[in-house]
């Protein structure tokens, strides 16, 4: 399968899981409207060619438990807005995480210390 994520997915207001993993041919950015899917618990877009950044509005996904964007071409920063995702248990965005360090070259300090202490920080 190839192409991009159609913004029409955002019309599925009751969507709880959006899994489009390992298609290898999905390109483009994550439509910003995905951040309006209030019931979304799982966002798994692992193993594609998705580009762009994680939008700050991701903090609107208050039920989000799993965010897996590994093996894509996501850029930018881990956002402070992720700290408001109280249900987040698994975070996998290694393309970003592997580029972030603090003054001691430690990726687990700072923003990650503020996240849910029960979260399984998954760095592949």
Jmol script that loads the backbone (N, CA, C; Angstrom):
load data "model"
ATOM      1  N   UNK A   1       0.842  -1.165   0.000  1.00  0.00           N
ATOM      2  CA  UNK A   1       0.000   0.000   0.000  1.00  0.00           C
ATOM      3  C   UNK A   1       0.891   1.233   0.000  1.00  0.00           C
ATOM      4  N   UNK A   2       0.481   2.235  -0.726  1.00  0.00           N
ATOM      5  CA  UNK A   2       1.252   3.468  -0.759  1.00  0.00           C
ATOM      6  C   UNK A   2       0.293   4.653  -0.765  1.00  0.00           C
ATOM      7  N   UNK A   3       0.843   5.823  -0.583  1.00  0.00           N
ATOM      8  CA  UNK A   3       0.038   7.035  -0.541  1.00  0.00           C
ATOM      9  C   UNK A   3       0.245   7.751   0.774  1.00  0.00           C
ATOM     10  N   UNK A   4      -0.676   8.632   1.087  1.00  0.00           N
ATOM     11  CA  UNK A   4      -0.578   9.392   2.329  1.00  0.00           C
ATOM     12  C   UNK A   4      -1.828   9.148   3.173  1.00  0.00           C
ATOM     13  N   UNK A   5      -1.797   9.634   4.399  1.00  0.00           N
ATOM     14  CA  UNK A   5      -2.941   9.476   5.292  1.00  0.00           C
ATOM     15  C   UNK A   5      -3.992  10.502   4.885  1.00  0.00           C
ATOM     16  N   UNK A   6      -5.152  10.018   4.510  1.00  0.00           N
ATOM     17  CA  UNK A   6      -6.239  10.883   4.074  1.00  0.00           C
ATOM     18  C   UNK A   6      -6.835  11.604   5.280  1.00  0.00           C
ATOM     19  N   UNK A   7      -6.922  12.922   5.238  1.00  0.00           N
ATOM     20  CA  UNK A   7      -7.530  13.656   6.350  1.00  0.00           C
ATOM     21  C   UNK A   7      -8.968  13.230   6.652  1.00  0.00           C
ATOM     22  N   UNK A   8      -9.587  12.510   5.749  1.00  0.00           N
ATOM     23  CA  UNK A   8     -10.949  12.019   5.986  1.00  0.00           C
ATOM     24  C   UNK A   8     -11.000  11.074   7.188  1.00  0.00           C
ATOM     25  N   UNK A   9      -9.847  10.507   7.573  1.00  0.00           N
ATOM     26  CA  UNK A   9      -9.807   9.644   8.756  1.00  0.00           C
ATOM     27  C   UNK A   9     -10.296  10.420   9.976  1.00  0.00           C
ATOM     28  N   UNK A  10     -10.141  11.716   9.946  1.00  0.00           N
ATOM     29  CA  UNK A  10     -10.535  12.559  11.080  1.00  0.00           C
ATOM     30  C   UNK A  10     -12.047  12.676  11.217  1.00  0.00           C
ATOM     31  N   UNK A  11     -12.779  12.249  10.200  1.00  0.00           N
ATOM     32  CA  UNK A  11     -14.244  12.225  10.274  1.00  0.00           C
ATOM     33  C   UNK A  11     -14.734  11.063  11.132  1.00  0.00           C
ATOM     34  N   UNK A  12     -13.836  10.154  11.474  1.00  0.00           N
ATOM     35  CA  UNK A  12     -14.189   8.989  12.300  1.00  0.00           C
ATOM     36  C   UNK A  12     -14.040   9.388  13.764  1.00  0.00           C
ATOM     37  N   UNK A  13     -14.941  10.194  14.238  1.00  0.00           N
ATOM     38  CA  UNK A  13     -14.807  10.824  15.561  1.00  0.00           C
ATOM     39  C   UNK A  13     -14.765   9.837  16.727  1.00  0.00           C
ATOM     40  N   UNK A  14     -15.282   8.626  16.546  1.00  0.00           N
ATOM     41  CA  UNK A  14     -15.272   7.631  17.625  1.00  0.00           C
ATOM     42  C   UNK A  14     -14.085   6.668  17.514  1.00  0.00           C
ATOM     43  N   UNK A  15     -13.170   6.930  16.600  1.00  0.00           N
ATOM     44  CA  UNK A  15     -12.019   6.051  16.382  1.00  0.00           C
ATOM     45  C   UNK A  15     -11.182   5.924  17.651  1.00  0.00           C
ATOM     46  N   UNK A  16     -10.911   4.695  18.074  1.00  0.00           N
ATOM     47  CA  UNK A  16     -10.099   4.474  19.275  1.00  0.00           C
ATOM     48  C   UNK A  16      -8.704   3.962  18.945  1.00  0.00           C
ATOM     49  N   UNK A  17      -8.547   3.290  17.810  1.00  0.00           N
ATOM     50  CA  UNK A  17      -7.242   2.764  17.403  1.00  0.00           C
ATOM     51  C   UNK A  17      -6.991   3.109  15.944  1.00  0.00           C
ATOM     52  N   UNK A  18      -5.852   3.709  15.693  1.00  0.00           N
ATOM     53  CA  UNK A  18      -5.451   4.018  14.328  1.00  0.00           C
ATOM     54  C   UNK A  18      -4.101   3.355  14.121  1.00  0.00           C
ATOM     55  N   UNK A  19      -4.134   2.195  13.477  1.00  0.00           N
ATOM     56  CA  UNK A  19      -2.933   1.397  13.266  1.00  0.00           C
ATOM     57  C   UNK A  19      -2.714   1.252  11.764  1.00  0.00           C
ATOM     58  N   UNK A  20      -1.651   1.806  11.307  1.00  0.00           N
ATOM     59  CA  UNK A  20      -1.269   1.760   9.903  1.00  0.00           C
ATOM     60  C   UNK A  20       0.220   1.441   9.869  1.00  0.00           C
ATOM     61  N   UNK A  21       0.549   0.290  10.444  1.00  0.00           N
ATOM     62  CA  UNK A  21       1.949  -0.069  10.676  1.00  0.00           C
ATOM     63  C   UNK A  21       2.508  -0.967   9.580  1.00  0.00           C
ATOM     64  N   UNK A  22       3.768  -0.753   9.294  1.00  0.00           N
ATOM     65  CA  UNK A  22       4.578  -1.605   8.421  1.00  0.00           C
ATOM     66  C   UNK A  22       4.093  -1.713   6.980  1.00  0.00           C
ATOM     67  N   UNK A  23       3.508  -0.647   6.462  1.00  0.00           N
ATOM     68  CA  UNK A  23       3.127  -0.640   5.049  1.00  0.00           C
ATOM     69  C   UNK A  23       4.295  -0.203   4.180  1.00  0.00           C
ATOM     70  N   UNK A  24       5.262   0.451   4.743  1.00  0.00           N
ATOM     71  CA  UNK A  24       6.495   0.902   4.083  1.00  0.00           C
ATOM     72  C   UNK A  24       6.285   1.978   3.014  1.00  0.00           C
ATOM     73  N   UNK A  25       5.071   2.135   2.489  1.00  0.00           N
ATOM     74  CA  UNK A  25       4.851   3.092   1.405  1.00  0.00           C
ATOM     75  C   UNK A  25       3.979   4.271   1.777  1.00  0.00           C
ATOM     76  N   UNK A  26       3.641   4.411   3.050  1.00  0.00           N
ATOM     77  CA  UNK A  26       2.824   5.545   3.480  1.00  0.00           C
ATOM     78  C   UNK A  26       3.748   6.742   3.682  1.00  0.00           C
ATOM     79  N   UNK A  27       3.470   7.825   2.972  1.00  0.00           N
ATOM     80  CA  UNK A  27       4.336   9.002   2.996  1.00  0.00           C
ATOM     81  C   UNK A  27       3.547  10.235   3.443  1.00  0.00           C
ATOM     82  N   UNK A  28       4.243  11.352   3.504  1.00  0.00           N
ATOM     83  CA  UNK A  28       3.599  12.608   3.864  1.00  0.00           C
ATOM     84  C   UNK A  28       3.545  12.795   5.369  1.00  0.00           C
ATOM     85  N   UNK A  29       2.835  13.829   5.770  1.00  0.00           N
ATOM     86  CA  UNK A  29       2.735  14.165   7.183  1.00  0.00           C
ATOM     87  C   UNK A  29       1.472  13.582   7.805  1.00  0.00           C
ATOM     88  N   UNK A  30       1.481  13.500   9.124  1.00  0.00           N
ATOM     89  CA  UNK A  30       0.280  13.121   9.864  1.00  0.00           C
ATOM     90  C   UNK A  30      -0.663  14.316   9.798  1.00  0.00           C
ATOM     91  N   UNK A  31      -1.886  14.126   9.293  1.00  0.00           N
ATOM     92  CA  UNK A  31      -2.800  15.271   9.220  1.00  0.00           C
ATOM     93  C   UNK A  31      -3.027  15.870  10.610  1.00  0.00           C
ATOM     94  N   UNK A  32      -2.920  17.188  10.748  1.00  0.00           N
ATOM     95  CA  UNK A  32      -3.117  17.825  12.054  1.00  0.00           C
ATOM     96  C   UNK A  32      -4.469  17.494  12.683  1.00  0.00           C
ATOM     97  N   UNK A  33      -5.471  17.213  11.861  1.00  0.00           N
ATOM     98  CA  UNK A  33      -6.801  16.920  12.395  1.00  0.00           C
ATOM     99  C   UNK A  33      -6.834  15.634  13.219  1.00  0.00           C
ATOM    100  N   UNK A  34      -5.815  14.776  13.096  1.00  0.00           N
ATOM    101  CA  UNK A  34      -5.758  13.556  13.917  1.00  0.00           C
ATOM    102  C   UNK A  34      -5.793  13.934  15.392  1.00  0.00           C
ATOM    103  N   UNK A  35      -5.273  15.103  15.715  1.00  0.00           N
ATOM    104  CA  UNK A  35      -5.261  15.562  17.103  1.00  0.00           C
ATOM    105  C   UNK A  35      -6.652  15.881  17.641  1.00  0.00           C
ATOM    106  N   UNK A  36      -7.660  15.830  16.783  1.00  0.00           N
ATOM    107  CA  UNK A  36      -9.039  16.085  17.225  1.00  0.00           C
ATOM    108  C   UNK A  36      -9.802  14.794  17.504  1.00  0.00           C
ATOM    109  N   UNK A  37      -9.156  13.654  17.349  1.00  0.00           N
ATOM    110  CA  UNK A  37      -9.809  12.358  17.585  1.00  0.00           C
ATOM    111  C   UNK A  37      -9.788  12.056  19.084  1.00  0.00           C
ATOM    112  N   UNK A  38     -10.742  12.604  19.791  1.00  0.00           N
ATOM    113  CA  UNK A  38     -10.751  12.591  21.261  1.00  0.00           C
ATOM    114  C   UNK A  38     -10.783  11.201  21.883  1.00  0.00           C
ATOM    115  N   UNK A  39     -11.274  10.197  21.167  1.00  0.00           N
ATOM    116  CA  UNK A  39     -11.362   8.836  21.718  1.00  0.00           C
ATOM    117  C   UNK A  39     -10.128   7.996  21.413  1.00  0.00           C
ATOM    118  N   UNK A  40      -9.182   8.547  20.664  1.00  0.00           N
ATOM    119  CA  UNK A  40      -8.018   7.775  20.213  1.00  0.00           C
ATOM    120  C   UNK A  40      -7.160   7.317  21.388  1.00  0.00           C
ATOM    121  N   UNK A  41      -6.934   6.003  21.464  1.00  0.00           N
ATOM    122  CA  UNK A  41      -6.094   5.404  22.506  1.00  0.00           C
ATOM    123  C   UNK A  41      -4.780   4.887  21.932  1.00  0.00           C
ATOM    124  N   UNK A  42      -4.793   4.468  20.666  1.00  0.00           N
ATOM    125  CA  UNK A  42      -3.596   3.912  20.032  1.00  0.00           C
ATOM    126  C   UNK A  42      -3.369   4.617  18.700  1.00  0.00           C
ATOM    127  N   UNK A  43      -2.175   5.185  18.541  1.00  0.00           N
ATOM    128  CA  UNK A  43      -1.746   5.757  17.278  1.00  0.00           C
ATOM    129  C   UNK A  43      -0.443   5.059  16.923  1.00  0.00           C
ATOM    130  N   UNK A  44      -0.536   4.109  15.990  1.00  0.00           N
ATOM    131  CA  UNK A  44       0.614   3.288  15.612  1.00  0.00           C
ATOM    132  C   UNK A  44       0.820   3.411  14.110  1.00  0.00           C
ATOM    133  N   UNK A  45       1.817   4.195  13.740  1.00  0.00           N
ATOM    134  CA  UNK A  45       2.145   4.419  12.335  1.00  0.00           C
ATOM    135  C   UNK A  45       3.555   3.915  12.031  1.00  0.00           C
ATOM    136  N   UNK A  46       4.008   2.973  12.819  1.00  0.00           N
ATOM    137  CA  UNK A  46       5.345   2.392  12.722  1.00  0.00           C
ATOM    138  C   UNK A  46       5.630   1.843  11.321  1.00  0.00           C
ATOM    139  N   UNK A  47       6.862   2.026  10.867  1.00  0.00           N
ATOM    140  CA  UNK A  47       7.342   1.354   9.667  1.00  0.00           C
ATOM    141  C   UNK A  47       6.843   1.910   8.358  1.00  0.00           C
ATOM    142  N   UNK A  48       6.768   3.209   8.234  1.00  0.00           N
ATOM    143  CA  UNK A  48       6.361   3.849   6.989  1.00  0.00           C
ATOM    144  C   UNK A  48       7.396   4.894   6.597  1.00  0.00           C
ATOM    145  N   UNK A  49       6.999   5.847   5.795  1.00  0.00           N
ATOM    146  CA  UNK A  49       7.896   6.934   5.385  1.00  0.00           C
ATOM    147  C   UNK A  49       7.256   8.277   5.713  1.00  0.00           C
ATOM    148  N   UNK A  50       6.639   8.346   6.884  1.00  0.00           N
ATOM    149  CA  UNK A  50       5.943   9.550   7.305  1.00  0.00           C
ATOM    150  C   UNK A  50       6.962  10.599   7.714  1.00  0.00           C
ATOM    151  N   UNK A  51       6.710  11.833   7.301  1.00  0.00           N
ATOM    152  CA  UNK A  51       7.621  12.937   7.566  1.00  0.00           C
ATOM    153  C   UNK A  51       6.927  13.977   8.440  1.00  0.00           C
ATOM    154  N   UNK A  52       7.657  15.017   8.755  1.00  0.00           N
ATOM    155  CA  UNK A  52       7.087  16.123   9.518  1.00  0.00           C
ATOM    156  C   UNK A  52       7.362  16.001  10.999  1.00  0.00           C
ATOM    157  N   UNK A  53       6.661  16.826  11.752  1.00  0.00           N
ATOM    158  CA  UNK A  53       6.853  16.890  13.191  1.00  0.00           C
ATOM    159  C   UNK A  53       5.596  16.446  13.928  1.00  0.00           C
ATOM    160  N   UNK A  54       5.758  16.157  15.202  1.00  0.00           N
ATOM    161  CA  UNK A  54       4.613  15.900  16.072  1.00  0.00           C
ATOM    162  C   UNK A  54       4.040  17.258  16.444  1.00  0.00           C
ATOM    163  N   UNK A  55       2.765  17.457  16.207  1.00  0.00           N
ATOM    164  CA  UNK A  55       2.124  18.742  16.486  1.00  0.00           C
ATOM    165  C   UNK A  55       1.860  18.911  17.980  1.00  0.00           C
ATOM    166  N   UNK A  56       1.998  20.113  18.474  1.00  0.00           N
ATOM    167  CA  UNK A  56       1.756  20.408  19.899  1.00  0.00           C
ATOM    168  C   UNK A  56       0.336  20.036  20.315  1.00  0.00           C
ATOM    169  N   UNK A  57      -0.595  20.065  19.371  1.00  0.00           N
ATOM    170  CA  UNK A  57      -1.990  19.757  19.677  1.00  0.00           C
ATOM    171  C   UNK A  57      -2.202  18.286  20.046  1.00  0.00           C
ATOM    172  N   UNK A  58      -1.142  17.487  19.984  1.00  0.00           N
ATOM    173  CA  UNK A  58      -1.269  16.089  20.386  1.00  0.00           C
ATOM    174  C   UNK A  58      -1.746  15.991  21.827  1.00  0.00           C
ATOM    175  N   UNK A  59      -1.542  17.044  22.587  1.00  0.00           N
ATOM    176  CA  UNK A  59      -1.977  17.054  23.990  1.00  0.00           C
ATOM    177  C   UNK A  59      -3.497  16.965  24.119  1.00  0.00           C
ATOM    178  N   UNK A  60      -4.221  17.182  23.025  1.00  0.00           N
ATOM    179  CA  UNK A  60      -5.683  17.063  23.037  1.00  0.00           C
ATOM    180  C   UNK A  60      -6.125  15.599  23.099  1.00  0.00           C
ATOM    181  N   UNK A  61      -5.218  14.686  22.808  1.00  0.00           N
ATOM    182  CA  UNK A  61      -5.547  13.250  22.799  1.00  0.00           C
ATOM    183  C   UNK A  61      -5.421  12.699  24.219  1.00  0.00           C
ATOM    184  N   UNK A  62      -6.312  13.096  25.080  1.00  0.00           N
ATOM    185  CA  UNK A  62      -6.207  12.785  26.513  1.00  0.00           C
ATOM    186  C   UNK A  62      -6.318  11.297  26.828  1.00  0.00           C
ATOM    187  N   UNK A  63      -6.840  10.499  25.929  1.00  0.00           N
ATOM    188  CA  UNK A  63      -6.972   9.053  26.158  1.00  0.00           C
ATOM    189  C   UNK A  63      -5.837   8.249  25.529  1.00  0.00           C
ATOM    190  N   UNK A  64      -4.912   8.926  24.862  1.00  0.00           N
ATOM    191  CA  UNK A  64      -3.843   8.238  24.143  1.00  0.00           C
ATOM    192  C   UNK A  64      -2.966   7.440  25.104  1.00  0.00           C
ATOM    193  N   UNK A  65      -2.858   6.138  24.852  1.00  0.00           N
ATOM    194  CA  UNK A  65      -2.034   5.250  25.683  1.00  0.00           C
ATOM    195  C   UNK A  65      -0.786   4.782  24.946  1.00  0.00           C
ATOM    196  N   UNK A  66      -0.864   4.691  23.606  1.00  0.00           N
ATOM    197  CA  UNK A  66       0.256   4.195  22.807  1.00  0.00           C
ATOM    198  C   UNK A  66       0.510   5.158  21.653  1.00  0.00           C
ATOM    199  N   UNK A  67       1.745   5.640  21.559  1.00  0.00           N
ATOM    200  CA  UNK A  67       2.176   6.465  20.439  1.00  0.00           C
ATOM    201  C   UNK A  67       3.420   5.820  19.860  1.00  0.00           C
ATOM    202  N   UNK A  68       3.280   5.226  18.666  1.00  0.00           N
ATOM    203  CA  UNK A  68       4.396   4.538  18.025  1.00  0.00           C
ATOM    204  C   UNK A  68       4.595   5.139  16.636  1.00  0.00           C
ATOM    205  N   UNK A  69       5.663   5.898  16.494  1.00  0.00           N
ATOM    206  CA  UNK A  69       6.002   6.519  15.217  1.00  0.00           C
ATOM    207  C   UNK A  69       7.376   6.061  14.736  1.00  0.00           C
ATOM    208  N   UNK A  70       7.836   4.927  15.246  1.00  0.00           N
ATOM    209  CA  UNK A  70       9.171   4.411  14.909  1.00  0.00           C
ATOM    210  C   UNK A  70       9.273   4.088  13.423  1.00  0.00           C
ATOM    211  N   UNK A  71      10.496   4.070  12.930  1.00  0.00           N
ATOM    212  CA  UNK A  71      10.825   3.704  11.559  1.00  0.00           C
ATOM    213  C   UNK A  71      10.085   4.567  10.541  1.00  0.00           C
ATOM    214  N   UNK A  72      10.054   5.851  10.809  1.00  0.00           N
ATOM    215  CA  UNK A  72       9.541   6.857   9.893  1.00  0.00           C
ATOM    216  C   UNK A  72      10.614   7.921   9.748  1.00  0.00           C
ATOM    217  N   UNK A  73      10.246   9.051   9.220  1.00  0.00           N
ATOM    218  CA  UNK A  73      11.189  10.157   9.060  1.00  0.00           C
ATOM    219  C   UNK A  73      10.677  11.378   9.816  1.00  0.00           C
ATOM    220  N   UNK A  74      10.184  11.131  11.041  1.00  0.00           N
ATOM    221  CA  UNK A  74       9.673  12.184  11.904  1.00  0.00           C
ATOM    222  C   UNK A  74      10.857  13.019  12.385  1.00  0.00           C
ATOM    223  N   UNK A  75      10.660  14.321  12.426  1.00  0.00           N
ATOM    224  CA  UNK A  75      11.737  15.209  12.884  1.00  0.00           C
ATOM    225  C   UNK A  75      11.197  16.124  13.971  1.00  0.00           C
ATOM    226  N   UNK A  76      12.058  16.965  14.474  1.00  0.00           N
ATOM    227  CA  UNK A  76      11.630  17.936  15.473  1.00  0.00           C
ATOM    228  C   UNK A  76      12.005  17.513  16.869  1.00  0.00           C
ATOM    229  N   UNK A  77      11.184  17.933  17.811  1.00  0.00           N
ATOM    230  CA  UNK A  77      11.481  17.733  19.222  1.00  0.00           C
ATOM    231  C   UNK A  77      10.382  16.932  19.907  1.00  0.00           C
ATOM    232  N   UNK A  78      10.745  16.295  21.007  1.00  0.00           N
ATOM    233  CA  UNK A  78       9.729  15.744  21.895  1.00  0.00           C
ATOM    234  C   UNK A  78       9.091  16.942  22.568  1.00  0.00           C
ATOM    235  N   UNK A  79       7.810  17.031  22.472  1.00  0.00           N
ATOM    236  CA  UNK A  79       7.103  18.209  22.952  1.00  0.00           C
ATOM    237  C   UNK A  79       6.755  18.133  24.427  1.00  0.00           C
ATOM    238  N   UNK A  80       6.831  19.256  25.087  1.00  0.00           N
ATOM    239  CA  UNK A  80       6.418  19.333  26.484  1.00  0.00           C
ATOM    240  C   UNK A  80       4.949  18.969  26.621  1.00  0.00           C
ATOM    241  N   UNK A  81       4.172  19.141  25.555  1.00  0.00           N
ATOM    242  CA  UNK A  81       2.744  18.821  25.610  1.00  0.00           C
ATOM    243  C   UNK A  81       2.504  17.331  25.864  1.00  0.00           C
ATOM    244  N   UNK A  82       3.507  16.495  25.601  1.00  0.00           N
ATOM    245  CA  UNK A  82       3.347  15.062  25.885  1.00  0.00           C
ATOM    246  C   UNK A  82       3.185  14.813  27.382  1.00  0.00           C
ATOM    247  N   UNK A  83       3.670  15.717  28.207  1.00  0.00           N
ATOM    248  CA  UNK A  83       3.568  15.521  29.652  1.00  0.00           C
ATOM    249  C   UNK A  83       2.128  15.583  30.138  1.00  0.00           C
ATOM    250  N   UNK A  84       1.234  16.142  29.337  1.00  0.00           N
ATOM    251  CA  UNK A  84      -0.174  16.218  29.743  1.00  0.00           C
ATOM    252  C   UNK A  84      -0.955  14.956  29.375  1.00  0.00           C
ATOM    253  N   UNK A  85      -0.321  14.026  28.707  1.00  0.00           N
ATOM    254  CA  UNK A  85      -0.995  12.786  28.302  1.00  0.00           C
ATOM    255  C   UNK A  85      -0.909  11.770  29.442  1.00  0.00           C
ATOM    256  N   UNK A  86      -1.817  11.887  30.388  1.00  0.00           N
ATOM    257  CA  UNK A  86      -1.777  11.082  31.607  1.00  0.00           C
ATOM    258  C   UNK A  86      -1.963   9.589  31.349  1.00  0.00           C
ATOM    259  N   UNK A  87      -2.605   9.217  30.259  1.00  0.00           N
ATOM    260  CA  UNK A  87      -2.841   7.801  29.956  1.00  0.00           C
ATOM    261  C   UNK A  87      -1.709   7.166  29.155  1.00  0.00           C
ATOM    262  N   UNK A  88      -0.745   7.952  28.711  1.00  0.00           N
ATOM    263  CA  UNK A  88       0.330   7.444  27.858  1.00  0.00           C
ATOM    264  C   UNK A  88       1.163   6.400  28.593  1.00  0.00           C
ATOM    265  N   UNK A  89       1.215   5.214  28.023  1.00  0.00           N
ATOM    266  CA  UNK A  89       1.971   4.100  28.616  1.00  0.00           C
ATOM    267  C   UNK A  89       3.160   3.698  27.753  1.00  0.00           C
ATOM    268  N   UNK A  90       3.060   3.911  26.450  1.00  0.00           N
ATOM    269  CA  UNK A  90       4.129   3.491  25.557  1.00  0.00           C
ATOM    270  C   UNK A  90       4.392   4.593  24.533  1.00  0.00           C
ATOM    271  N   UNK A  91       5.633   5.030  24.483  1.00  0.00           N
ATOM    272  CA  UNK A  91       6.057   6.083  23.576  1.00  0.00           C
ATOM    273  C   UNK A  91       7.223   5.557  22.768  1.00  0.00           C
ATOM    274  N   UNK A  92       7.067   5.515  21.472  1.00  0.00           N
ATOM    275  CA  UNK A  92       8.152   5.020  20.625  1.00  0.00           C
ATOM    276  C   UNK A  92       8.335   5.975  19.453  1.00  0.00           C
ATOM    277  N   UNK A  93       9.274   6.868  19.606  1.00  0.00           N
ATOM    278  CA  UNK A  93       9.638   7.824  18.555  1.00  0.00           C
ATOM    279  C   UNK A  93      11.161   7.942  18.513  1.00  0.00           C
ATOM    280  N   UNK A  94      11.858   6.836  18.253  1.00  0.00           N
ATOM    281  CA  UNK A  94      13.317   6.827  18.382  1.00  0.00           C
ATOM    282  C   UNK A  94      14.039   7.802  17.468  1.00  0.00           C
ATOM    283  N   UNK A  95      13.476   8.113  16.304  1.00  0.00           N
ATOM    284  CA  UNK A  95      14.160   9.044  15.409  1.00  0.00           C
ATOM    285  C   UNK A  95      14.320  10.407  16.067  1.00  0.00           C
ATOM    286  N   UNK A  96      13.400  10.759  16.943  1.00  0.00           N
ATOM    287  CA  UNK A  96      13.496  12.022  17.671  1.00  0.00           C
ATOM    288  C   UNK A  96      14.272  11.821  18.962  1.00  0.00           C
ATOM    289  N   UNK A  97      13.904  10.813  19.721  1.00  0.00           N
ATOM    290  CA  UNK A  97      14.527  10.587  21.025  1.00  0.00           C
ATOM    291  C   UNK A  97      16.037  10.445  20.910  1.00  0.00           C
ATOM    292  N   UNK A  98      16.504   9.760  19.888  1.00  0.00           N
ATOM    293  CA  UNK A  98      17.940   9.531  19.745  1.00  0.00           C
ATOM    294  C   UNK A  98      18.719  10.798  19.415  1.00  0.00           C
ATOM    295  N   UNK A  99      18.022  11.889  19.110  1.00  0.00           N
ATOM    296  CA  UNK A  99      18.719  13.140  18.818  1.00  0.00           C
ATOM    297  C   UNK A  99      18.632  14.121  19.970  1.00  0.00           C
ATOM    298  N   UNK A 100      17.963  13.746  21.050  1.00  0.00           N
ATOM    299  CA  UNK A 100      17.765  14.660  22.174  1.00  0.00           C
ATOM    300  C   UNK A 100      18.648  14.250  23.345  1.00  0.00           C
ATOM    301  N   UNK A 101      19.399  15.201  23.832  1.00  0.00           N
ATOM    302  CA  UNK A 101      20.188  14.965  25.032  1.00  0.00           C
ATOM    303  C   UNK A 101      20.121  16.210  25.896  1.00  0.00           C
ATOM    304  N   UNK A 102      20.382  16.029  27.165  1.00  0.00           N
ATOM    305  CA  UNK A 102      20.489  17.195  28.035  1.00  0.00           C
ATOM    306  C   UNK A 102      21.973  17.538  28.174  1.00  0.00           C
ATOM    307  N   UNK A 103      22.315  18.375  29.135  1.00  0.00           N
ATOM    308  CA  UNK A 103      23.711  18.786  29.313  1.00  0.00           C
ATOM    309  C   UNK A 103      24.640  17.619  29.633  1.00  0.00           C
ATOM    310  N   UNK A 104      24.081  16.527  30.142  1.00  0.00           N
ATOM    311  CA  UNK A 104      24.881  15.356  30.487  1.00  0.00           C
ATOM    312  C   UNK A 104      24.749  14.241  29.455  1.00  0.00           C
ATOM    313  N   UNK A 105      24.211  14.569  28.261  1.00  0.00           N
ATOM    314  CA  UNK A 105      23.977  13.581  27.208  1.00  0.00           C
ATOM    315  C   UNK A 105      23.066  12.451  27.673  1.00  0.00           C
ATOM    316  N   UNK A 106      22.068  12.798  28.471  1.00  0.00           N
ATOM    317  CA  UNK A 106      21.139  11.817  29.014  1.00  0.00           C
ATOM    318  C   UNK A 106      19.752  12.080  28.449  1.00  0.00           C
ATOM    319  N   UNK A 107      19.203  11.136  27.683  1.00  0.00           N
ATOM    320  CA  UNK A 107      17.889  11.343  27.081  1.00  0.00           C
ATOM    321  C   UNK A 107      16.754  11.083  28.053  1.00  0.00           C
ATOM    322  N   UNK A 108      17.026  10.500  29.192  1.00  0.00           N
ATOM    323  CA  UNK A 108      15.945  10.113  30.102  1.00  0.00           C
ATOM    324  C   UNK A 108      15.634  11.153  31.155  1.00  0.00           C
ATOM    325  N   UNK A 109      16.355  12.239  31.195  1.00  0.00           N
ATOM    326  CA  UNK A 109      16.069  13.302  32.146  1.00  0.00           C
ATOM    327  C   UNK A 109      15.091  14.294  31.522  1.00  0.00           C
ATOM    328  N   UNK A 110      14.838  15.361  32.229  1.00  0.00           N
ATOM    329  CA  UNK A 110      14.036  16.444  31.675  1.00  0.00           C
ATOM    330  C   UNK A 110      12.613  16.035  31.382  1.00  0.00           C
ATOM    331  N   UNK A 111      12.244  16.108  30.133  1.00  0.00           N
ATOM    332  CA  UNK A 111      10.858  15.862  29.722  1.00  0.00           C
ATOM    333  C   UNK A 111      10.372  14.485  30.149  1.00  0.00           C
ATOM    334  N   UNK A 112      11.216  13.470  30.063  1.00  0.00           N
ATOM    335  CA  UNK A 112      10.770  12.117  30.371  1.00  0.00           C
ATOM    336  C   UNK A 112      10.507  11.929  31.858  1.00  0.00           C
ATOM    337  N   UNK A 113      11.192  12.665  32.683  1.00  0.00           N
ATOM    338  CA  UNK A 113      10.965  12.572  34.121  1.00  0.00           C
ATOM    339  C   UNK A 113       9.585  13.088  34.495  1.00  0.00           C
ATOM    340  N   UNK A 114       9.011  13.940  33.657  1.00  0.00           N
ATOM    341  CA  UNK A 114       7.690  14.511  33.923  1.00  0.00           C
ATOM    342  C   UNK A 114       6.555  13.617  33.429  1.00  0.00           C
ATOM    343  N   UNK A 115       6.855  12.689  32.546  1.00  0.00           N
ATOM    344  CA  UNK A 115       5.817  11.825  31.999  1.00  0.00           C
ATOM    345  C   UNK A 115       5.318  10.855  33.055  1.00  0.00           C
ATOM    346  N   UNK A 116       4.209  10.220  32.750  1.00  0.00           N
ATOM    347  CA  UNK A 116       3.599   9.244  33.636  1.00  0.00           C
ATOM    348  C   UNK A 116       4.667   8.261  34.137  1.00  0.00           C
ATOM    349  N   UNK A 117       4.840   8.123  35.455  1.00  0.00           N
ATOM    350  CA  UNK A 117       5.890   7.239  35.973  1.00  0.00           C
ATOM    351  C   UNK A 117       5.667   5.775  35.617  1.00  0.00           C
ATOM    352  N   UNK A 118       4.448   5.404  35.246  1.00  0.00           N
ATOM    353  CA  UNK A 118       4.162   4.028  34.849  1.00  0.00           C
ATOM    354  C   UNK A 118       4.396   3.791  33.369  1.00  0.00           C
ATOM    355  N   UNK A 119       4.784   4.841  32.648  1.00  0.00           N
ATOM    356  CA  UNK A 119       4.944   4.723  31.210  1.00  0.00           C
ATOM    357  C   UNK A 119       6.119   3.822  30.871  1.00  0.00           C
ATOM    358  N   UNK A 120       5.902   3.018  29.850  1.00  0.00           N
ATOM    359  CA  UNK A 120       6.956   2.175  29.310  1.00  0.00           C
ATOM    360  C   UNK A 120       7.582   2.941  28.171  1.00  0.00           C
ATOM    361  N   UNK A 121       8.699   3.618  28.409  1.00  0.00           N
ATOM    362  CA  UNK A 121       9.350   4.395  27.368  1.00  0.00           C
ATOM    363  C   UNK A 121      10.063   3.428  26.445  1.00  0.00           C
ATOM    364  N   UNK A 122       9.478   3.205  25.302  1.00  0.00           N
ATOM    365  CA  UNK A 122       9.968   2.223  24.342  1.00  0.00           C
ATOM    366  C   UNK A 122      10.849   2.914  23.325  1.00  0.00           C
ATOM    367  N   UNK A 123      12.144   2.689  23.416  1.00  0.00           N
ATOM    368  CA  UNK A 123      13.085   3.247  22.455  1.00  0.00           C
ATOM    369  C   UNK A 123      13.739   2.096  21.735  1.00  0.00           C
ATOM    370  N   UNK A 124      13.440   1.963  20.456  1.00  0.00           N
ATOM    371  CA  UNK A 124      13.995   0.845  19.696  1.00  0.00           C
ATOM    372  C   UNK A 124      15.383   1.141  19.218  1.00  0.00           C
TER     373      UNK A 124
END
end "model"
wireframe off; spacefill off
backbone 0.3
color backbone group
